[in-house]
Amino acid sequence: MASHYQVVTVKMQIEKEASAIEAANARAFLDQFTEKTEPITVAFNALMLLPPDGGFEMRDFKVKANDLSEKAAALMPYVNSDLYIDVQTVAVTAREYADESDAEKRKLIFAQLNREMKTFMGNYFKLRDQLLLKVPVPQK
């Protein structure tokens, strides 16, 4: 018959191994998330860096918006649906902005686009931070 000490030791070893497996899975998922979202963050940044009041052609803005939408579609299996919807919303609004010829309407669309970009960035970093919290800090 196993002693209480042996049972506790085995239980602690199992918990330690389960914790190590959970940490490895969390790290792998975070790495995959980072790898898969890099193209979308690059496309998003390219869209954000275009000057809002000229200095570029509107078709460039629309091309960047379409690129963002395509990158988002490729990410669907790797991100939660809210983040995907946020990205697509930004892309659609950016295309509306590029298609609008009235300067006053364009200002309103641009304000909406800024809000949507902030929403996406906030949700992106919130999700990434949640993943980071699941990955343990290596012990020295």
ABEGO torsion letter per residue (X at the ends): XBBAAAAAAAAAAAAAAAAAAAAAAAAAAAAAAAAAAAAAAAAAAAAAABBAAEGBBAAAAAAAAAAAAAAAAAAAAABBAAAAAAAAAAAAAAAAAAABABAAAAAAAAAAAAAAAAAAAAAAAAAAAAAAAABBBBBX
